[in-house]
Amino acid sequence: MKKIRILQVCNTDFYANQFLAPLLQSLSERGYEIDLICEGKNLSEQVLGSIRKHYNIEFPKKISIPSFIDVTKKCRKILTKNNYTLCNCHNRNASIPVRFAFLLPRSFKNSISCYTAHGFYFHDGQTSLGFFFSVLLEFLMSFGDDLILSQSNEDVTFFSKFPGIRKKISHIGNGIKTDRFYKCKGAKRIALEKHLFLPKVKLRVIFVGRIVRNKGIEDLIDAFSLINIPDIQLLLVGGVIEQESNSILDEIQQKYKNLIDNNQLLITGMVSNVEDYLAISDIFVSPSYREGMPRSTIEAQASALPSVVTNIRGNREIISQMKTGIIVDVGKIHALKDAILFFYMNKNLIKIFGEEARKNAVANYNEIEYVEKQINYMEDKINEKC
């Protein structure tokens, strides 16, 4: 019997390695043949061991009609040649050319188009016009979709108002390996801090993510600067991926040089052991302007950390106000400062909030269940069409 062939599409090798590897491996173990389209050649062993073929295609990072047409032709050619049973695309800049290809007259008429939305690009802070066109784009693209999987339940609720999308969209949530994350105390924490070359402090505030502007990092550092307490440290765990076009790392290093020189602000760069940095931290902060279902916030919860997050989609679903963390308005520097100081002044609540956060992560964000849910939706659609 001929194996069912599935095409996975994402923007970069970094994304494939960090977020898609468990899905690719599970699909491969079930006997599916997996091809992958993404930019970059630095694929992990887990990804390489799960796929049949890799197509290295660079997706446009800025609006460019010639680039869009070119990449759509390349993806269309791959889809036509291989006649996949299902194509599953991720990320806006990678998914739009592929989803557009499914709207055009095509020879791969029996292929199923599955779009996984890790966070739709309309958001609370947009202008009315920007919001309208972002929603309109998703609405038009959905005509070529057979299945839409959304990490955010809030997005599912929003799009359920559209009859054409309501029958296609399902909620999948997010998931991590919760047993990878832990809390380090006492002598073990001191030893781990030495191993990571970090000084001992009374309170360590941690951010995890790419150093780009829409993550709200400057708001966080400005809020931290207002606190001005020497024994509080801000740790930024993250850096720049190879294909990044909107990094502000150099700008931050210059603008906040005094904090860096005084060891109050530390930037690690990209790391593979984020769980260790979370283990020796006290508060997690996500000042982001836009997210889908942020993995870093879930990882912080699995590390028994209380969170200070902005009031955006994704964060609102993960964090319970004054139970597992504090939710503040986007861009409000003083609110970020006050929330951090709240935990500094009420250290007993760090443990209480952290324990509730860990319970939430373990109960609701299991990676195995998350992957299983995606595959079940795909298999249901395959069985329906075949």
C-alpha positions as CSV (number, residue, x, y, z in Angstrom):
1,M,0.0,0.0,0.0
2,K,1.3,3.4,-1.0
3,K,2.3,5.6,2.0
4,I,0.3,8.8,2.5
5,R,2.5,11.8,1.8
6,I,2.2,15.0,3.8
7,L,3.9,18.4,3.2
8,Q,4.8,20.6,6.1
9,V,5.6,24.3,5.5
10,C,7.1,26.8,7.9
11,N,9.3,29.9,7.5
12,T,12.7,28.8,8.9
13,D,14.8,25.9,10.1
14,F,14.8,27.5,13.5
15,Y,11.0,27.2,13.7
16,A,11.0,23.6,12.4
17,N,13.6,22.6,15.0
18,Q,12.0,24.5,18.0
19,F,8.3,24.0,17.3
20,L,7.5,21.4,14.7
21,A,9.9,18.6,15.5
22,P,7.6,16.6,17.8
23,L,4.7,16.8,15.2
24,L,7.0,15.7,12.4
25,Q,8.4,12.8,14.4
26,S,4.9,11.6,15.5
27,L,3.7,11.7,11.9
28,S,6.7,9.8,10.7
29,E,6.3,7.2,13.4
30,R,2.7,6.7,12.2
31,G,4.0,5.8,8.8
32,Y,3.4,9.0,6.9
33,E,6.0,10.3,4.4
34,I,6.9,13.8,5.4
35,D,8.4,16.5,3.2
36,L,9.4,19.9,4.6
37,I,9.6,23.4,3.0
38,C,11.5,26.0,5.0
39,E,14.4,28.4,4.7
40,G,17.7,27.3,6.1
41,K,19.9,24.2,6.2
42,N,20.5,23.8,9.9
43,L,17.8,21.2,10.6
44,S,18.1,19.2,13.8
45,E,18.7,15.4,13.8
46,Q,15.1,14.9,15.1
47,V,13.7,16.8,12.1
48,L,16.0,15.2,9.5
49,G,15.2,11.8,10.9
50,S,11.5,12.5,10.4
51,I,11.3,13.8,6.9
52,R,11.8,12.3,3.4
53,K,12.9,15.5,1.7
54,H,13.7,19.1,2.5
55,Y,13.1,22.0,0.1
56,N,15.1,25.1,1.1
57,I,12.9,28.1,0.0
58,E,13.3,31.6,1.3
59,F,9.9,33.3,2.0
60,P,9.5,37.0,1.7
61,K,9.9,38.9,5.0
62,K,8.5,42.1,3.7
63,I,5.6,42.9,1.3
64,S,7.0,42.3,-2.2
65,I,4.7,41.2,-5.1
66,P,7.6,39.8,-7.3
67,S,8.9,37.8,-4.3
68,F,5.4,36.6,-3.5
69,I,4.8,35.5,-7.1
70,D,8.2,33.7,-7.2
71,V,7.8,31.8,-4.0
72,T,4.1,30.9,-4.9
73,K,5.4,29.4,-8.2
74,K,8.0,27.3,-6.4
75,C,5.6,26.0,-3.8
76,R,3.0,25.3,-6.5
77,K,5.6,23.3,-8.5
78,I,6.4,21.1,-5.5
79,L,2.7,20.6,-4.7
80,T,2.0,19.6,-8.3
81,K,5.0,17.3,-8.6
82,N,4.3,15.3,-5.4
83,N,0.5,15.3,-5.3
84,Y,0.4,15.3,-1.4
85,T,-2.6,14.0,0.4
86,L,-2.3,16.9,2.9
87,C,-0.4,20.1,3.1
88,N,0.0,21.7,6.5
89,C,1.4,25.2,6.6
90,H,2.5,27.4,9.5
91,N,3.5,31.1,10.0
92,R,1.9,33.9,8.0
93,N,4.8,34.7,5.5
94,A,5.2,31.0,4.8
95,S,1.5,30.0,4.7
96,I,0.1,32.8,2.5
97,P,1.9,31.7,-0.8
98,V,0.9,28.1,-0.2
99,R,-2.7,28.9,0.8
100,F,-2.9,31.2,-2.3
101,A,-1.7,28.3,-4.4
102,F,-4.7,26.3,-3.2
103,L,-7.0,29.1,-4.4
104,L,-5.7,28.9,-7.9
105,P,-6.8,26.4,-10.6
106,R,-4.6,23.4,-9.8
107,S,-3.8,19.8,-10.7
108,F,-3.5,18.8,-7.1
109,K,-7.3,19.1,-6.6
110,N,-7.5,16.2,-4.1
111,S,-4.8,17.6,-1.8
112,I,-6.1,18.8,1.6
113,S,-5.0,22.3,2.7
114,C,-4.5,22.5,6.5
115,Y,-3.4,25.9,8.0
116,T,-2.1,25.9,11.6
117,A,-2.5,29.4,13.1
118,H,0.0,29.9,15.9
119,G,-1.5,33.3,16.3
120,F,-3.5,35.3,13.7
121,Y,-1.8,38.6,12.8
122,F,-4.7,40.9,13.7
123,H,-4.4,42.2,17.3
124,D,-5.8,44.6,19.8
125,G,-3.3,47.3,19.2
126,Q,-3.9,47.7,15.5
127,T,-5.7,50.6,13.9
128,S,-9.3,49.9,12.8
129,L,-8.1,49.8,9.2
130,G,-5.2,47.5,9.9
131,F,-7.4,45.2,11.9
132,F,-10.0,45.1,9.1
133,F,-7.5,44.2,6.4
134,S,-5.8,41.6,8.6
135,V,-9.1,39.9,9.2
136,L,-10.1,40.3,5.5
137,L,-6.9,38.6,4.4
138,E,-7.5,35.6,6.7
139,F,-11.1,35.4,5.5
140,L,-10.1,35.4,1.8
141,M,-7.3,32.8,2.4
142,S,-9.8,30.5,4.2
143,F,-11.6,29.8,0.9
144,G,-8.7,27.6,0.0
145,D,-8.4,25.9,3.4
146,D,-10.0,22.6,4.2
147,L,-8.9,22.7,7.8
148,I,-7.8,25.5,10.2
149,L,-6.1,24.6,13.5
150,S,-5.8,27.5,16.0
151,Q,-3.7,27.5,19.1
152,S,-5.8,30.3,20.5
153,N,-9.4,29.6,21.6
154,E,-10.1,33.3,21.5
155,D,-9.3,33.2,17.7
156,V,-11.7,30.2,17.3
157,T,-14.5,32.1,19.0
158,F,-13.8,35.2,16.9
159,F,-13.8,33.4,13.6
160,S,-16.9,31.3,14.5
161,K,-18.9,34.4,13.6
162,F,-18.0,33.7,10.0
163,P,-20.1,30.8,8.6
164,G,-17.6,29.8,6.0
165,I,-14.8,29.4,8.6
166,R,-16.9,28.1,11.5
167,K,-17.0,24.6,10.1
168,K,-13.2,24.5,9.3
169,I,-11.6,25.9,12.4
170,S,-10.7,23.9,15.6
171,H,-8.9,24.7,18.8
172,I,-5.6,22.8,19.5
173,G,-4.0,24.8,22.2
174,N,-0.3,24.4,22.8
175,G,2.0,21.9,24.5
176,I,5.5,21.4,26.0
177,K,7.4,18.7,27.7
178,T,6.5,19.9,31.2
179,D,8.9,17.4,32.9
180,R,11.8,19.1,31.3
181,F,11.2,22.2,33.5
182,Y,12.0,22.4,37.2
183,K,12.5,24.8,40.1
184,C,16.0,25.2,41.7
185,K,16.4,26.3,45.3
186,G,19.0,26.8,48.0
187,A,22.5,25.3,47.4
188,K,21.4,23.8,44.1
189,R,20.4,27.2,42.8
190,I,23.7,28.7,43.9
191,A,25.6,25.9,42.2
192,L,23.6,26.3,39.0
193,E,24.1,30.1,39.0
194,K,27.8,29.6,39.2
195,H,27.6,27.1,36.4
196,L,25.8,29.6,34.2
197,F,28.2,32.4,35.4
198,L,25.3,34.4,37.0
199,P,25.7,36.4,40.2
200,K,23.6,35.7,43.2
201,V,20.7,38.2,43.5
202,K,17.6,38.6,45.7
203,L,15.3,38.7,42.8
204,R,15.8,37.7,39.2
205,V,13.3,38.7,36.5
206,I,13.5,36.7,33.3
207,F,12.3,37.3,29.7
208,V,12.5,34.5,27.1
209,G,12.2,35.1,23.4
210,R,13.6,36.7,20.3
211,I,15.0,40.2,20.7
212,V,12.6,42.0,18.4
213,R,10.6,45.1,18.8
214,N,7.1,43.6,19.0
215,K,8.1,41.6,22.1
216,G,8.0,44.8,24.1
217,I,11.5,44.4,25.5
218,E,12.2,48.1,25.6
219,D,9.1,48.6,27.7
220,L,10.4,45.9,30.1
221,I,13.9,47.4,30.4
222,D,12.5,50.9,30.9
223,A,10.2,49.6,33.7
224,F,13.2,47.8,35.2
225,S,15.3,51.0,35.1
226,L,12.6,52.8,37.2
227,I,12.9,50.2,40.0
228,N,16.6,51.0,40.6
229,I,17.2,48.4,43.2
230,P,20.7,46.9,43.0
231,D,19.9,43.4,44.0
232,I,17.2,42.9,41.3
233,Q,18.5,41.5,38.0
234,L,16.8,41.4,34.6
235,L,17.8,38.4,32.5
236,L,17.0,38.4,28.8
237,V,17.3,34.8,27.4
238,G,17.2,35.0,23.7
239,G,18.9,36.6,20.7
240,V,18.6,36.7,16.9
241,I,17.9,33.9,14.5
242,E,19.8,33.8,11.2
243,Q,16.9,35.0,9.1
244,E,15.8,37.8,11.5
245,S,15.2,41.1,9.8
246,N,13.8,43.2,12.7
247,S,16.2,42.6,15.6
248,I,16.8,45.4,18.1
249,L,19.7,43.6,19.9
250,D,22.4,46.1,18.9
251,E,20.1,49.0,19.8
252,I,19.4,47.6,23.2
253,Q,23.1,46.9,23.9
254,Q,23.9,50.5,23.2
255,K,20.9,52.2,24.8
256,Y,21.1,50.3,28.1
257,K,24.9,50.0,28.3
258,N,25.1,51.2,31.9
259,L,22.7,48.5,33.1
260,I,24.7,45.8,31.2
261,D,28.0,47.1,32.6
262,N,26.6,46.9,36.2
263,N,25.4,43.3,35.6
264,Q,21.8,44.4,36.3
265,L,20.8,43.5,32.7
266,L,22.2,40.3,31.2
267,I,21.5,39.1,27.6
268,T,22.4,35.4,27.0
269,G,21.9,35.1,23.3
270,M,20.2,32.0,21.9
271,V,20.5,29.0,24.3
272,S,19.4,25.3,24.2
273,N,19.0,25.0,28.0
274,V,16.3,27.6,28.7
275,E,15.0,25.4,31.5
276,D,18.2,26.1,33.5
277,Y,17.8,29.8,33.3
278,L,14.1,29.6,34.3
279,A,15.0,27.4,37.2
280,I,17.2,30.1,38.8
281,S,14.7,32.9,38.2
282,D,11.9,34.3,40.3
283,I,9.5,36.1,38.0
284,F,8.8,35.7,34.3
285,V,7.8,38.8,32.3
286,S,6.2,38.8,28.8
287,P,5.6,42.5,27.7
288,S,4.7,41.5,24.2
289,Y,2.5,43.4,21.9
290,R,1.2,40.4,20.0
291,E,1.3,36.6,20.6
292,G,-0.5,33.5,19.5
293,M,-0.3,31.0,22.4
294,P,3.2,31.9,23.8
295,R,5.3,28.8,24.5
296,S,7.7,30.8,26.7
297,T,4.8,31.7,29.1
298,I,3.9,28.0,29.4
299,E,7.5,27.1,30.0
300,A,7.7,29.6,32.8
301,Q,4.6,28.2,34.4
302,A,6.1,24.7,34.1
303,S,9.1,26.1,36.0
304,A,6.8,27.3,38.8
305,L,7.3,30.9,38.1
306,P,4.6,33.6,38.5
307,S,4.2,35.7,35.4
308,V,3.7,39.4,34.6
309,V,2.2,39.5,31.1
310,T,0.5,42.0,28.8
311,N,-3.3,41.8,28.2
312,I,-3.2,40.2,24.7
313,R,-4.6,37.1,23.1
314,G,-2.7,34.0,24.3
315,N,-1.5,35.6,27.6
316,R,-5.1,36.0,28.7
317,E,-5.8,32.3,28.1
318,I,-2.7,31.1,30.0
319,I,-2.5,33.4,33.0
320,S,-5.2,33.7,35.7
321,Q,-5.1,37.2,37.2
322,M,-3.8,37.3,40.8
323,K,-3.6,33.5,40.8
324,T,-0.8,32.5,38.5
325,G,0.4,36.0,37.6
326,I,-0.5,39.6,36.9
327,I,-1.9,40.9,33.6
328,V,-1.1,44.5,32.7
329,D,-2.1,46.7,29.8
330,V,0.2,46.7,26.7
331,G,2.9,49.4,26.7
332,K,2.3,50.6,30.3
333,I,5.8,50.9,31.7
334,H,4.7,51.9,35.2
335,A,2.3,49.0,35.4
336,L,5.1,46.6,34.5
337,K,7.3,48.2,37.2
338,D,4.5,48.0,39.8
339,A,3.9,44.3,39.1
340,I,7.5,43.4,39.5
341,L,7.7,45.4,42.7
342,F,4.6,43.7,43.9
343,F,6.4,40.3,43.9
344,Y,9.6,41.9,45.3
345,M,7.6,43.2,48.3
346,N,5.5,40.0,48.6
347,K,8.0,37.2,48.1
348,N,5.7,34.7,49.8
349,L,3.3,35.0,46.8
350,I,6.1,34.0,44.4
351,K,5.8,30.5,45.7
352,I,2.0,30.4,46.0
353,F,1.5,31.8,42.4
354,G,4.3,29.6,41.1
355,E,2.8,26.4,42.5
356,E,-0.6,27.3,40.8
357,A,1.2,28.1,37.6
358,R,3.0,24.7,37.6
359,K,-0.4,22.9,38.1
360,N,-1.9,24.8,35.2
361,A,1.0,23.9,32.8
362,V,0.9,20.2,33.7
363,A,-2.9,20.0,33.5
364,N,-3.4,21.9,30.3
365,Y,-0.3,22.1,28.1
366,N,1.0,18.5,27.6
367,E,3.0,18.2,24.4
368,I,1.9,14.6,23.7
369,E,-1.8,15.6,23.9
370,Y,-1.1,18.7,21.8
371,V,0.5,16.7,19.0
372,E,-2.1,14.0,19.2
373,K,-4.9,16.5,18.8
374,Q,-3.3,17.9,15.6
375,I,-2.8,14.5,14.1
376,N,-6.4,13.4,14.9
377,Y,-7.9,16.4,13.2
378,M,-5.7,15.8,10.1
379,E,-6.5,12.1,10.0
380,D,-10.2,12.8,10.4
381,K,-10.0,15.1,7.3
382,I,-7.9,12.6,5.4
383,N,-10.5,9.8,6.1
384,E,-13.3,12.1,5.1
385,K,-11.8,13.0,1.8
386,C,-10.2,9.6,0.8
